[in-house]
Amino acid sequence: MRVLIAEDDATSRLVLAMLLRKWGYDVIETSDGAEAWNKLQEDPPPPLVILDWMMPGLDGVEVCRRIRQTSSASAVYVILLTALGTTEDIVTGLDAGANDYVTKPFHNDELRARVRVGQRVAELQAALAARVKELEDAAAHIRTLQGLIPICMHCHRIRTDDQVWQRIERYIETHTEALLSHGICP
């Protein structure tokens, strides 16, 4: 999984990148919020982002706000990693759109666990998005089936796209997942 880190302190960025690579992640390093924001404009954006709060120019909280306002990046999982640790700071960071908040100095095991949580959430969001796409495609297919279907008035067969006349039951079984039961009408 790709992980974007935005950290203006070169030593902290190096340590963080080294840890993430050791844990098996593909790391994209940026040194400020503007550079991170540019990387988030890629299609698709990295699914997980670790942002420092205090960076020159565009800070981590502003990057969070922009992520949440952009539909293409709104599913990105954001961890705010900062030296600011008051309750007010945490609330501000989470309200800006961060999914998680870790204070510096961090414990490696805790950060690794939080990154794994972010990975699970990002993977679930990707699976959900794929499922939604499948359902949208199925709904479009159903709308197509609800269009004009040529039926013979005499034998009640349906003409397929291949110009073959098919029994209604066979047509429904072929084009839907519906199962038919037979009965006699009153």
N, CA and C atoms as a LAMMPS dump frame, in Angstrom:
ITEM: TIMESTEP
0
ITEM: NUMBER OF ATOMS
558
ITEM: BOX BOUNDS ff ff ff
-5.0000000000000000e+02 5.0000000000000000e+02
-5.0000000000000000e+02 5.0000000000000000e+02
-5.0000000000000000e+02 5.0000000000000000e+02
ITEM: ATOMS id mol type element x y z
1 1 1 N 0.844 -1.181 0
2 1 2 C 0 0 0
3 1 3 C 0.882 1.236 0
4 2 1 N 0.454 2.25 -0.766
5 2 2 C 1.19 3.511 -0.812
6 2 3 C 0.814 4.374 0.39
7 3 1 N 1.837 4.948 1.013
8 3 2 C 1.636 5.848 2.148
9 3 3 C 2.383 7.139 1.847
10 4 1 N 1.666 8.242 1.893
11 4 2 C 2.265 9.559 1.696
12 4 3 C 2.599 10.137 3.058
13 5 1 N 3.841 10.622 3.202
14 5 2 C 4.191 11.322 4.44
15 5 3 C 4.566 12.757 4.097
16 6 1 N 4.114 13.672 4.921
17 6 2 C 4.457 15.085 4.787
18 6 3 C 5.059 15.529 6.108
19 7 1 N 6.354 15.761 6.089
20 7 2 C 7.096 16.12 7.305
21 7 3 C 8.218 17.068 6.892
22 8 1 N 8.241 18.275 7.462
23 8 2 C 9.251 19.254 7.067
24 8 3 C 10.608 19 7.716
25 9 1 N 10.647 18.307 8.841
26 9 2 C 11.916 17.992 9.49
27 9 3 C 12.539 16.779 8.802
28 10 1 N 13.712 16.986 8.19
29 10 2 C 14.343 15.939 7.374
30 10 3 C 14.638 14.677 8.181
31 11 1 N 15.111 14.828 9.416
32 11 2 C 15.432 13.659 10.234
33 11 3 C 14.168 12.872 10.578
34 12 1 N 13.13 13.571 10.995
35 12 2 C 11.864 12.895 11.319
36 12 3 C 11.288 12.2 10.09
37 13 1 N 11.38 12.864 8.93
38 13 2 C 10.871 12.28 7.688
39 13 3 C 11.652 11.016 7.339
40 14 1 N 12.966 11.057 7.494
41 14 2 C 13.819 9.904 7.193
42 14 3 C 13.476 8.722 8.1
43 15 1 N 13.328 8.983 9.405
44 15 2 C 12.999 7.918 10.362
45 15 3 C 11.626 7.324 10.047
46 16 1 N 10.65 8.184 9.803
47 16 2 C 9.296 7.728 9.5
48 16 3 C 9.271 6.902 8.212
49 17 1 N 9.954 7.381 7.182
50 17 2 C 9.998 6.651 5.904
51 17 3 C 10.687 5.301 6.077
52 18 1 N 11.769 5.278 6.861
53 18 2 C 12.492 4.029 7.093
54 18 3 C 11.594 3.008 7.799
55 19 1 N 10.873 3.458 8.816
56 19 2 C 9.97 2.556 9.538
57 19 3 C 8.88 2.011 8.616
58 20 1 N 8.251 2.891 7.867
59 20 2 C 7.164 2.463 6.982
60 20 3 C 7.654 1.474 5.925
61 21 1 N 8.829 1.719 5.376
62 21 2 C 9.383 0.776 4.384
63 21 3 C 9.701 -0.571 5.04
64 22 1 N 10.232 -0.512 6.252
65 22 2 C 10.522 -1.739 7
66 22 3 C 9.243 -2.542 7.232
67 23 1 N 8.128 -1.85 7.411
68 23 2 C 6.837 -2.506 7.643
69 23 3 C 6.152 -2.919 6.344
70 24 1 N 6.814 -2.672 5.213
71 24 2 C 6.301 -3.153 3.93
72 24 3 C 5.478 -2.166 3.122
73 25 1 N 5.531 -0.899 3.458
74 25 2 C 4.74 0.1 2.736
75 25 3 C 5.576 0.781 1.651
76 26 1 N 4.903 1.211 0.604
77 26 2 C 5.51 1.986 -0.476
78 26 3 C 5.369 3.455 -0.083
79 27 1 N 6.479 4.107 0.236
80 27 2 C 6.45 5.441 0.836
81 27 3 C 6.682 6.531 -0.207
82 28 1 N 5.848 7.553 -0.133
83 28 2 C 6.019 8.764 -0.931
84 28 3 C 6.355 9.867 0.062
85 29 1 N 7.54 10.452 -0.073
86 29 2 C 7.992 11.465 0.879
87 29 3 C 7.772 12.869 0.328
88 30 1 N 7.229 13.745 1.173
89 30 2 C 7.111 15.164 0.84
90 30 3 C 7.575 15.973 2.043
91 31 1 N 8.055 17.188 1.768
92 31 2 C 8.64 17.985 2.845
93 31 3 C 7.755 19.139 3.306
94 32 1 N 6.597 19.303 2.678
95 32 2 C 5.677 20.348 3.139
96 32 3 C 4.258 20.039 2.667
97 33 1 N 3.316 20.835 3.166
98 33 2 C 1.914 20.599 2.857
99 33 3 C 1.569 20.807 1.396
100 34 1 N 2.18 21.802 0.759
101 34 2 C 1.885 22.073 -0.653
102 34 3 C 2.327 20.907 -1.529
103 35 1 N 3.499 20.371 -1.247
104 35 2 C 3.992 19.217 -2.009
105 35 3 C 3.093 17.997 -1.772
106 36 1 N 2.67 17.816 -0.531
107 36 2 C 1.761 16.702 -0.217
108 36 3 C 0.441 16.88 -0.956
109 37 1 N -0.084 18.097 -0.96
110 37 2 C -1.353 18.361 -1.646
111 37 3 C -1.236 18.041 -3.141
112 38 1 N -0.104 18.394 -3.746
113 38 2 C 0.114 18.076 -5.167
114 38 3 C 0.103 16.57 -5.398
115 39 1 N 0.718 15.809 -4.506
116 39 2 C 0.728 14.344 -4.642
117 39 3 C -0.675 13.763 -4.466
118 40 1 N -1.481 14.417 -3.651
119 40 2 C -2.849 13.942 -3.424
120 40 3 C -3.764 14.195 -4.625
121 41 1 N -3.29 14.981 -5.582
122 41 2 C -4.075 15.234 -6.789
123 41 3 C -3.913 14.118 -7.812
124 42 1 N -2.989 13.184 -7.56
125 42 2 C -2.794 12.056 -8.47
126 42 3 C -4.049 11.192 -8.483
127 43 1 N -4.211 10.437 -9.56
128 43 2 C -5.372 9.556 -9.674
129 43 3 C -4.901 8.118 -9.781
130 44 1 N -5.141 7.279 -8.827
131 44 2 C -5.804 7.562 -7.555
132 44 3 C -4.812 8.143 -6.551
133 45 1 N -5.318 8.879 -5.574
134 45 2 C -4.419 9.411 -4.546
135 45 3 C -3.937 8.286 -3.636
136 46 1 N -2.822 8.499 -2.934
137 46 2 C -2.387 7.482 -1.972
138 46 3 C -3.501 7.242 -0.95
139 47 1 N -3.778 5.997 -0.601
140 47 2 C -4.898 5.712 0.298
141 47 3 C -4.649 6.074 1.761
142 48 1 N -3.388 6.266 2.142
143 48 2 C -3.067 6.574 3.534
144 48 3 C -2.059 7.714 3.568
145 49 1 N -2.302 8.698 4.436
146 49 2 C -1.442 9.877 4.527
147 49 3 C -1.095 10.119 5.988
148 50 1 N 0.192 10.395 6.227
149 50 2 C 0.645 10.8 7.561
150 50 3 C 1.155 12.23 7.43
151 51 1 N 0.483 13.15 8.127
152 51 2 C 0.794 14.572 8.01
153 51 3 C 1.326 15.134 9.319
154 52 1 N 2.414 15.9 9.213
155 52 2 C 2.84 16.726 10.332
156 52 3 C 1.906 17.934 10.366
157 53 1 N 1.606 18.431 11.532
158 53 2 C 0.72 19.594 11.624
159 53 3 C 1.475 20.862 11.235
160 54 1 N 2.606 21.093 11.918
161 54 2 C 3.324 22.363 11.747
162 54 3 C 4.361 22.244 10.635
163 55 1 N 3.992 22.788 9.47
164 55 2 C 4.891 22.833 8.32
165 55 3 C 4.796 24.227 7.727
166 56 1 N 5.87 24.683 7.082
167 56 2 C 5.797 26.011 6.46
168 56 3 C 4.782 26.017 5.317
169 57 1 N 4.144 27.165 5.127
170 57 2 C 3.158 27.279 4.049
171 57 3 C 1.865 26.584 4.436
172 58 1 N 1.538 25.557 3.705
173 58 2 C 0.305 24.793 3.929
174 58 3 C 0.542 23.798 5.074
175 59 1 N -0.15 23.985 6.2
176 59 2 C 0.072 23.074 7.332
177 59 3 C -0.801 21.819 7.206
178 60 1 N -0.556 20.856 8.072
179 60 2 C -1.253 19.576 8.003
180 60 3 C -2.752 19.675 8.19
181 61 1 N -3.205 20.579 9.046
182 61 2 C -4.638 20.74 9.281
183 61 3 C -5.323 21.27 8.02
184 62 1 N -4.677 22.211 7.333
185 62 2 C -5.258 22.741 6.094
186 62 3 C -5.278 21.667 5.005
187 63 1 N -4.255 20.83 4.948
188 63 2 C -4.256 19.718 3.983
189 63 3 C -5.43 18.787 4.291
190 64 1 N -5.666 18.5 5.579
191 64 2 C -6.821 17.673 5.979
192 64 3 C -8.12 18.277 5.475
193 65 1 N -8.292 19.56 5.695
194 65 2 C -9.532 20.226 5.256
195 65 3 C -9.713 20.102 3.743
196 66 1 N -8.64 20.311 3.01
197 66 2 C -8.719 20.216 1.548
198 66 3 C -9.05 18.799 1.095
199 67 1 N -8.458 17.825 1.769
200 67 2 C -8.742 16.421 1.424
201 67 3 C -10.234 16.15 1.568
202 68 1 N -10.819 16.568 2.656
203 68 2 C -12.23 16.28 2.922
204 68 3 C -13.171 17.053 2
205 69 1 N -12.68 18.139 1.408
206 69 2 C -13.504 18.917 0.483
207 69 3 C -13.39 18.43 -0.957
208 70 1 N -12.47 17.504 -1.216
209 70 2 C -12.228 17.018 -2.571
210 70 3 C -12.784 15.613 -2.701
211 71 1 N -13.688 15.409 -3.636
212 71 2 C -14.332 14.093 -3.764
213 71 3 C -13.338 12.999 -4.134
214 72 1 N -12.335 13.31 -4.964
215 72 2 C -11.395 12.269 -5.392
216 72 3 C -10.48 11.81 -4.264
217 73 1 N -10.25 12.662 -3.277
218 73 2 C -9.35 12.31 -2.177
219 73 3 C -10.08 12.115 -0.855
220 74 1 N -11.393 12.225 -0.849
221 74 2 C -12.124 12.207 0.42
222 74 3 C -12.034 10.871 1.154
223 75 1 N -11.73 9.784 0.455
224 75 2 C -11.635 8.476 1.108
225 75 3 C -10.246 8.206 1.677
226 76 1 N -9.32 9.128 1.512
227 76 2 C -7.959 8.962 2.026
228 76 3 C -7.996 8.914 3.555
229 77 1 N -7.261 7.963 4.124
230 77 2 C -7.163 7.847 5.581
231 77 3 C -6.014 8.739 6.039
232 78 1 N -6.29 9.661 6.956
233 78 2 C -5.302 10.659 7.375
234 78 3 C -4.938 10.467 8.84
235 79 1 N -3.634 10.343 9.079
236 79 2 C -3.097 10.335 10.44
237 79 3 C -2.337 11.641 10.62
238 80 1 N -2.729 12.426 11.607
239 80 2 C -2.027 13.655 11.932
240 80 3 C -0.982 13.308 12.986
241 81 1 N 0.285 13.54 12.666
242 81 2 C 1.407 13.202 13.547
243 81 3 C 2.07 14.511 13.949
244 82 1 N 1.968 14.876 15.226
245 82 2 C 2.396 16.21 15.626
246 82 3 C 2.867 16.255 17.075
247 83 1 N 3.628 17.297 17.375
248 83 2 C 4.072 17.53 18.749
249 83 3 C 2.974 18.182 19.582
250 84 1 N 1.957 18.713 18.928
251 84 2 C 0.85 19.359 19.639
252 84 3 C -0.058 18.287 20.223
253 85 1 N -0.282 18.35 21.546
254 85 2 C -1.018 17.256 22.163
255 85 3 C -2.097 17.649 23.147
256 86 1 N -2.495 18.915 23.158
257 86 2 C -3.578 19.288 24.073
258 86 3 C -4.903 18.753 23.534
259 87 1 N -5.876 18.669 24.411
260 87 2 C -7.207 18.214 23.99
261 87 3 C -7.748 19.115 22.892
262 88 1 N -7.535 20.41 23.015
263 88 2 C -8.008 21.36 21.997
264 88 3 C -7.344 21.087 20.641
265 89 1 N -6.038 20.787 20.656
266 89 2 C -5.33 20.475 19.406
267 89 3 C -5.884 19.206 18.766
268 90 1 N -6.104 18.194 19.584
269 90 2 C -6.624 16.919 19.07
270 90 3 C -8.001 17.125 18.444
271 91 1 N -8.86 17.86 19.137
272 91 2 C -10.205 18.135 18.615
273 91 3 C -10.114 18.924 17.307
274 92 1 N -9.246 19.917 17.255
275 92 2 C -9.074 20.712 16.033
276 92 3 C -8.624 19.834 14.874
277 93 1 N -7.655 18.961 15.124
278 93 2 C -7.153 18.073 14.072
279 93 3 C -8.201 17.102 13.57
280 94 1 N -8.933 16.498 14.494
281 94 2 C -9.978 15.547 14.093
282 94 3 C -11.138 16.257 13.401
283 95 1 N -11.498 17.443 13.883
284 95 2 C -12.563 18.214 13.233
285 95 3 C -12.161 18.667 11.829
286 96 1 N -10.869 18.839 11.605
287 96 2 C -10.391 19.242 10.277
288 96 3 C -10.459 18.088 9.281
289 97 1 N -10.623 16.861 9.79
290 97 2 C -10.759 15.727 8.884
291 97 3 C -9.78 14.594 9.104
292 98 1 N -8.902 14.71 10.095
293 98 2 C -7.983 13.603 10.373
294 98 3 C -8.777 12.409 10.908
295 99 1 N -8.364 11.208 10.506
296 99 2 C -8.995 9.991 11.021
297 99 3 C -8.365 9.549 12.331
298 100 1 N -7.093 9.928 12.521
299 100 2 C -6.374 9.523 13.725
300 100 3 C -5.388 10.627 14.073
301 101 1 N -4.91 10.612 15.297
302 101 2 C -4.047 11.669 15.811
303 101 3 C -2.984 11.011 16.677
304 102 1 N -1.724 11.222 16.335
305 102 2 C -0.614 10.639 17.094
306 102 3 C 0.324 11.772 17.489
307 103 1 N 0.715 11.791 18.772
308 103 2 C 1.619 12.843 19.226
309 103 3 C 3.064 12.365 19.18
310 104 1 N 3.956 13.334 18.934
311 104 2 C 5.396 13.078 18.947
312 104 3 C 5.9 13.358 20.355
313 105 1 N 6.883 12.639 20.819
314 105 2 C 7.485 11.477 20.16
315 105 3 C 6.532 10.283 20.236
316 106 1 N 6.534 9.488 19.196
317 106 2 C 5.616 8.35 19.137
318 106 3 C 6.367 7.057 19.439
319 107 1 N 5.624 6.055 19.854
320 107 2 C 6.18 4.718 20.037
321 107 3 C 5.987 3.968 18.722
322 108 1 N 7.042 3.327 18.253
323 108 2 C 6.988 2.639 16.958
324 108 3 C 5.839 1.637 16.874
325 109 1 N 5.663 0.838 17.923
326 109 2 C 4.608 -0.183 17.892
327 109 3 C 3.219 0.446 17.812
328 110 1 N 3.02 1.545 18.534
329 110 2 C 1.725 2.223 18.476
330 110 3 C 1.474 2.789 17.082
331 111 1 N 2.484 3.439 16.511
332 111 2 C 2.311 3.991 15.165
333 111 3 C 2.038 2.875 14.163
334 112 1 N 2.771 1.782 14.289
335 112 2 C 2.556 0.657 13.362
336 112 3 C 1.115 0.138 13.47
337 113 1 N 0.617 0.009 14.694
338 113 2 C -0.763 -0.461 14.89
339 113 3 C -1.758 0.521 14.28
340 114 1 N -1.526 1.8 14.443
341 114 2 C -2.438 2.808 13.889
342 114 3 C -2.378 2.832 12.36
343 115 1 N -1.203 2.622 11.81
344 115 2 C -1.071 2.548 10.347
345 115 3 C -1.803 1.316 9.826
346 116 1 N -1.702 0.204 10.545
347 116 2 C -2.441 -1.008 10.13
348 116 3 C -3.949 -0.779 10.174
349 117 1 N -4.418 -0.063 11.188
350 117 2 C -5.846 0.286 11.24
351 117 3 C -6.204 1.121 10.01
352 118 1 N -5.37 2.102 9.701
353 118 2 C -5.609 2.93 8.519
354 118 3 C -5.626 2.108 7.245
355 119 1 N -4.725 1.137 7.157
356 119 2 C -4.69 0.261 5.983
357 119 3 C -5.984 -0.546 5.879
358 120 1 N -6.433 -1.106 7.002
359 120 2 C -7.687 -1.881 6.982
360 120 3 C -8.865 -1.02 6.543
361 121 1 N -8.948 0.172 7.085
362 121 2 C -10.049 1.072 6.724
363 121 3 C -9.96 1.444 5.247
364 122 1 N -8.756 1.767 4.771
365 122 2 C -8.584 2.131 3.357
366 122 3 C -8.96 0.965 2.446
367 123 1 N -8.578 -0.253 2.832
368 123 2 C -8.928 -1.428 2.025
369 123 3 C -10.438 -1.674 2.034
370 124 1 N -11.071 -1.486 3.182
371 124 2 C -12.53 -1.634 3.256
372 124 3 C -13.235 -0.579 2.41
373 125 1 N -12.717 0.649 2.432
374 125 2 C -13.31 1.709 1.615
375 125 3 C -13.165 1.391 0.127
376 126 1 N -12.01 0.854 -0.26
377 126 2 C -11.804 0.493 -1.666
378 126 3 C -12.747 -0.634 -2.071
379 127 1 N -12.904 -1.628 -1.196
380 127 2 C -13.822 -2.737 -1.492
381 127 3 C -15.259 -2.233 -1.571
382 128 1 N -15.618 -1.334 -0.679
383 128 2 C -16.963 -0.762 -0.697
384 128 3 C -17.198 0.034 -1.982
385 129 1 N -16.208 0.819 -2.383
386 129 2 C -16.342 1.598 -3.62
387 129 3 C -16.502 0.675 -4.824
388 130 1 N -15.761 -0.433 -4.841
389 130 2 C -15.891 -1.398 -5.939
390 130 3 C -17.282 -2.023 -5.94
391 131 1 N -17.791 -2.335 -4.765
392 131 2 C -19.129 -2.934 -4.667
393 131 3 C -20.212 -1.946 -5.105
394 132 1 N -20.058 -0.692 -4.707
395 132 2 C -21.007 0.342 -5.128
396 132 3 C -21.001 0.464 -6.648
397 133 1 N -19.815 0.416 -7.246
398 133 2 C -19.71 0.481 -8.715
399 133 3 C -20.433 -0.701 -9.349
400 134 1 N -20.24 -1.899 -8.797
401 134 2 C -20.942 -3.083 -9.312
402 134 3 C -22.455 -2.901 -9.228
403 135 1 N -22.921 -2.387 -8.098
404 135 2 C -24.359 -2.184 -7.92
405 135 3 C -24.899 -1.112 -8.866
406 136 1 N -24.121 -0.065 -9.083
407 136 2 C -24.543 0.963 -10.038
408 136 3 C -24.632 0.388 -11.444
409 137 1 N -23.643 -0.448 -11.81
410 137 2 C -23.675 -1.1 -13.123
411 137 3 C -24.883 -2.021 -13.239
412 138 1 N -25.172 -2.77 -12.174
413 138 2 C -26.328 -3.669 -12.19
414 138 3 C -27.627 -2.873 -12.306
415 139 1 N -27.707 -1.756 -11.602
416 139 2 C -28.907 -0.915 -11.686
417 139 3 C -29.07 -0.36 -13.098
418 140 1 N -27.964 0.019 -13.72
419 140 2 C -28.034 0.506 -15.102
420 140 3 C -28.506 -0.603 -16.028
421 141 1 N -28.039 -1.825 -15.78
422 141 2 C -28.46 -2.969 -16.593
423 141 3 C -29.959 -3.232 -16.4
424 142 1 N -30.424 -3.123 -15.182
425 142 2 C -31.849 -3.326 -14.905
426 142 3 C -32.679 -2.254 -15.607
427 143 1 N -32.194 -1.01 -15.57
428 143 2 C -32.919 0.057 -16.271
429 143 3 C -32.991 -0.246 -17.761
430 144 1 N -31.924 -0.827 -18.311
431 144 2 C -31.921 -1.214 -19.718
432 144 3 C -32.963 -2.294 -19.96
433 145 1 N -33.037 -3.259 -19.048
434 145 2 C -34.027 -4.328 -19.202
435 145 3 C -35.449 -3.797 -19.076
436 146 1 N -35.623 -2.699 -18.363
437 146 2 C -36.954 -2.135 -18.202
438 146 3 C -37.393 -1.353 -19.431
439 147 1 N -36.501 -1.206 -20.397
440 147 2 C -36.852 -0.511 -21.632
441 147 3 C -37.786 -1.377 -22.466
442 148 1 N -37.876 -1.089 -23.731
443 148 2 C -38.769 -1.791 -24.641
444 148 3 C -38.25 -3.201 -24.918
445 149 1 N -39.054 -4.211 -24.618
446 149 2 C -38.704 -5.61 -24.884
447 149 3 C -39.732 -6.148 -25.873
448 150 1 N -39.274 -6.576 -27.052
449 150 2 C -40.219 -7.087 -28.055
450 150 3 C -40.765 -8.468 -27.674
451 151 1 N -42.089 -8.553 -27.502
452 151 2 C -42.761 -9.804 -27.139
453 151 3 C -43.793 -10.129 -28.217
454 152 1 N -43.793 -11.38 -28.641
455 152 2 C -44.777 -11.844 -29.619
456 152 3 C -46.14 -11.923 -28.931
457 153 1 N -47.131 -11.297 -29.529
458 153 2 C -48.475 -11.299 -28.942
459 153 3 C -49.137 -12.669 -29.027
460 154 1 N -48.676 -13.506 -29.953
461 154 2 C -49.296 -14.814 -30.146
462 154 3 C -48.689 -15.871 -29.211
463 155 1 N -47.344 -16.033 -29.288
464 155 2 C -46.709 -17.11 -28.511
465 155 3 C -46.069 -16.617 -27.216
466 156 1 N -46.055 -15.312 -26.996
467 156 2 C -45.5 -14.699 -25.786
468 156 3 C -44.016 -14.992 -25.599
469 157 1 N -43.292 -15.052 -26.69
470 157 2 C -41.839 -15.198 -26.622
471 157 3 C -41.198 -13.827 -26.798
472 158 1 N -39.969 -13.721 -26.317
473 158 2 C -39.224 -12.459 -26.388
474 158 3 C -38.138 -12.592 -27.444
475 159 1 N -37.989 -11.522 -28.24
476 159 2 C -36.925 -11.512 -29.238
477 159 3 C -35.659 -10.962 -28.583
478 160 1 N -34.577 -11.74 -28.645
479 160 2 C -33.307 -11.332 -28.04
480 160 3 C -32.568 -10.39 -28.98
481 161 1 N -31.447 -9.881 -28.493
482 161 2 C -30.609 -9.01 -29.318
483 161 3 C -30.078 -9.741 -30.544
484 162 1 N -29.985 -11.074 -30.457
485 162 2 C -29.506 -11.893 -31.582
486 162 3 C -30.628 -12.26 -32.541
487 163 1 N -31.801 -11.657 -32.342
488 163 2 C -32.977 -11.906 -33.188
489 163 3 C -33.507 -13.328 -33.043
490 164 1 N -33.307 -13.933 -31.885
491 164 2 C -33.815 -15.27 -31.597
492 164 3 C -35.023 -15.11 -30.676
493 165 1 N -36.098 -15.85 -30.986
494 165 2 C -37.294 -15.803 -30.146
495 165 3 C -37.132 -16.808 -29.015
496 166 1 N -37.248 -16.327 -27.789
497 166 2 C -36.958 -17.133 -26.613
498 166 3 C -38.156 -17.087 -25.66
499 167 1 N -38.389 -18.2 -24.971
500 167 2 C -39.461 -18.221 -23.977
501 167 3 C -39.159 -17.184 -22.897
502 168 1 N -40.208 -16.581 -22.372
503 168 2 C -40.043 -15.542 -21.352
504 168 3 C -39.235 -16.063 -20.171
505 169 1 N -39.52 -17.283 -19.732
506 169 2 C -38.811 -17.857 -18.588
507 169 3 C -37.314 -17.94 -18.86
508 170 1 N -36.966 -18.406 -20.04
509 170 2 C -35.548 -18.553 -20.414
510 170 3 C -34.885 -17.174 -20.469
511 171 1 N -35.578 -16.199 -21.029
512 171 2 C -35.038 -14.848 -21.144
513 171 3 C -34.755 -14.273 -19.754
514 172 1 N -35.699 -14.415 -18.843
515 172 2 C -35.524 -13.885 -17.489
516 172 3 C -34.382 -14.598 -16.773
517 173 1 N -34.299 -15.911 -16.912
518 173 2 C -33.214 -16.668 -16.274
519 173 3 C -31.855 -16.275 -16.839
520 174 1 N -31.801 -15.965 -18.13
521 174 2 C -30.543 -15.602 -18.783
522 174 3 C -30.094 -14.191 -18.396
523 175 1 N -31.033 -13.277 -18.258
524 175 2 C -30.69 -11.873 -18.06
525 175 3 C -30.79 -11.38 -16.62
526 176 1 N -31.267 -12.201 -15.71
527 176 2 C -31.356 -11.803 -14.304
528 176 3 C -30.954 -12.984 -13.434
529 177 1 N -30.916 -12.757 -12.161
530 177 2 C -30.646 -13.843 -11.222
531 177 3 C -31.943 -14.363 -10.611
532 178 1 N -33.058 -13.916 -11.156
533 178 2 C -34.361 -14.32 -10.63
534 178 3 C -34.64 -15.779 -10.952
535 179 1 N -35.262 -16.463 -10.014
536 179 2 C -35.716 -17.833 -10.22
537 179 3 C -37.233 -17.796 -10.347
538 180 1 N -37.751 -18.536 -11.284
539 180 2 C -39.19 -18.535 -11.526
540 180 3 C -39.83 -19.773 -10.927
541 181 1 N -41.009 -19.59 -10.39
542 181 2 C -41.802 -20.729 -9.938
543 181 3 C -43.074 -20.721 -10.778
544 182 1 N -43.584 -21.871 -11.04
545 182 2 C -44.773 -21.962 -11.885
546 182 3 C -46 -22.281 -11.04
547 183 1 N -47.098 -21.744 -11.446
548 183 2 C -48.369 -21.99 -10.785
549 183 3 C -49.481 -21.785 -11.799
550 184 1 N -50.673 -21.921 -11.35
551 184 2 C -51.828 -21.723 -12.223
552 184 3 C -52.622 -20.552 -11.66
553 185 1 N -52.914 -19.583 -12.537
554 185 2 C -53.669 -18.424 -12.077
555 185 3 C -55.141 -18.796 -11.904
556 186 1 N -55.835 -18.107 -11.037
557 186 2 C -57.236 -18.45 -10.769
558 186 3 C -58.155 -18.122 -11.935
